[in-house]
Amino acid sequence: MDFERPAAIEQTTTEIDERENTMNWLIALLILTTPTDVDRWPAFLGAGAIQSSDSKLPLTWSPSENVAWQATLPGHGQSSPVVWGDRVYVTSVEGPEKDTYHTVCLDLASGSEHWRKSLNNTVPVTNSYYVSRAAPTPVVDGERVIAFFESGDCVAYSHDGEELWRRALAEDEGPFDAEFGLAASPCQSDSTLFILLEHDAPDALVAIDKASGATIWKADRKAQRSWSSPAMVEINGAVQLVISSAGSIDGYDPATGQQLWTYTDIGGNTGTTPIDCGDGRFLVGASPGRNGENAGSAADSNALIKVSQEGDQWNVEKKWIAEGAVPSWASPIMFKGFAYWINRAGVVYCFDATTGQEVYAKRIDQPSWATPIASGDRIYFFGQQGRVTVLAAGPEFKVLAENESWNDDSLPAEPMLAEEKSEERRRAAAMFSKPTLYGVALGGDALLLRVGNCLICIRD
């Protein structure tokens, strides 16, 4: 990617030439995540940029007010949209055996479809409420959009929809033994895509060249169930690849795949993504699990983690624990000196980001699967059934607005999937079959909400 470095960064890299490689990784991350005149939400959770200093987003809306457009998508998807410039990219899957994966490009202003590309699933499985369905979020940069699917199929397209390359990772790194499917979203630097493959067989962290699709390096990992996505975190002046997953937190060198450190005083961290808080700090979320199997370890694992280096020694510590906060899929965030969690019952926990002292714990209407977004002086919490609660940022629990994003008549109908075989799964399917707000993205002054088979754009 061609770019002009800001003068301050150019001066810094000149002064410390011996660390030029490290700084190149940091600059690459900044290029991907720093707001510019081009709207960018380039990866899952905006590549960690889950906050905005401006208040461009609408405060209130309804299905009939401030909905700029609504686009029906083929099949169903649990991924979040990504944004580059005036285009939105989103993925989905359809067919009784999850036969076909789709990547759709939409116009950010109007919601009209620029193009749609499809590929055959190389590892078809029964399309079920219990299996991830186009769950990983794609990545996008100035040259391409890359979609990775839970089958291991990975494909890159130009912004005009030309296929650049494709891979079937199950052929190289599989087969994947995943009862509920893979769900981790990839993250990226300017030149490299990082994919975490975790399931019930030996796992891997894979680095792929974004231009060619070739594997750069592979780091083997033990078999473990997790749906947490890797994240790029600045630690000790360098960008590291951090994975919080199923009983450990691990830091990797993104250039070589070398594991730099590991931390194992953690548990239940299977569904949320580390959120960079600066100064080598990041937030970790942990859940008791579907049947409470991680209740003991998760209680002490929602925390602010600090990583530092002294000589050749890496030090990892919990700075404080978010007592009582146990999320489901929504990652915790930090904004203006406070850290926020939302649990599976819809209770919002606010903590002082310096001391870890609880500021408040108050219930809102719905639990969230999508990670909150901070904007201006507001925190947006995205209810699973579409009610978005806007809270005032800061120590006072103050509800600024409660917004319904859809009603029964405003969403396109989805076909029912095959009936589950067990009574337990049939009960769960009844819940999973309801419209769910899976993920969100920002596009300038627009808020993009992802429901299974449609994308809703909210704008004043």
Number of C-alpha atoms within 10 A of each C-alpha: 9 5 7 7 11 9 9 9 12 12 11 12 18 12 11 10 11 10 13 14 13 17 19 16 21 20 21 17 19 14 18 22 18 12 14 11 7 12 18 28 29 28 29 28 29 22 26 21 21 21 19 18 12 13 13 15 20 13 19 19 19 15 16 12 12 17 18 17 16 19 17 17 22 20 21 24 26 24 27 30 29 29 29 22 17 15 21 26 28 27 32 27 30 18 16 14 14 24 17 18 26 23 26 19 25 20 16 23 15 14 19 14 17 15 15 16 14 14 15 13 21 16 17 14 15 14 18 21 21 16 18 23 28 31 26 27 30 28 28 25 25 15 13 20 28 25 25 28 30 24 26 23 20 18 21 26 19 16 19 12 17 12 15 16 16 18 16 18 20 16 13 9 16 17 15 22 15 18 12 15 23 27 28 27 29 26 27 27 24 19 14 20 21 26 22 24 31 27 24 14 17 17 20 19 19 21 26 18 17 24 14 11 19 14 15 16 16 17 15 12 14 12 16 18 22 25 28 25 27 28 26 26 27 22 21 15 14 18 26 25 22 28 23 31 28 22 20 16 21 17 25 20 16 21 17 12 19 13 15 15 16 17 16 13 14 23 25 29 30 26 25 28 31 28 26 24 20 12 14 20 22 24 27 27 34 33 28 20 17 9 7 11 12 19 17 13 18 25 21 21 27 28 25 27 22 19 20 16 12 8 6 7 10 14 13 19 14 19 15 19 21 26 16 15 27 28 30 24 24 25 26 30 27 24 22 13 12 20 24 25 29 31 24 18 15 20 21 22 24 28 25 19 21 12 12 18 15 19 17 16 17 12 15 20 16 21 24 32 24 24 23 28 23 24 19 16 15 24 22 21 29 27 26 22 21 22 21 25 22 23 21 18 22 19 14 11 17 13 14 14 14 20 17 16 26 19 13 8 8 11 20 15 12 14 9 10 14 11 11 15 8 8 9 9 16 15 11 13 18 10 12 14 15 12 20 20 24 25 27 25 26 25 24 22 15 21 20 24 23 24 26 28 22 20 25 23 24 25 22 15
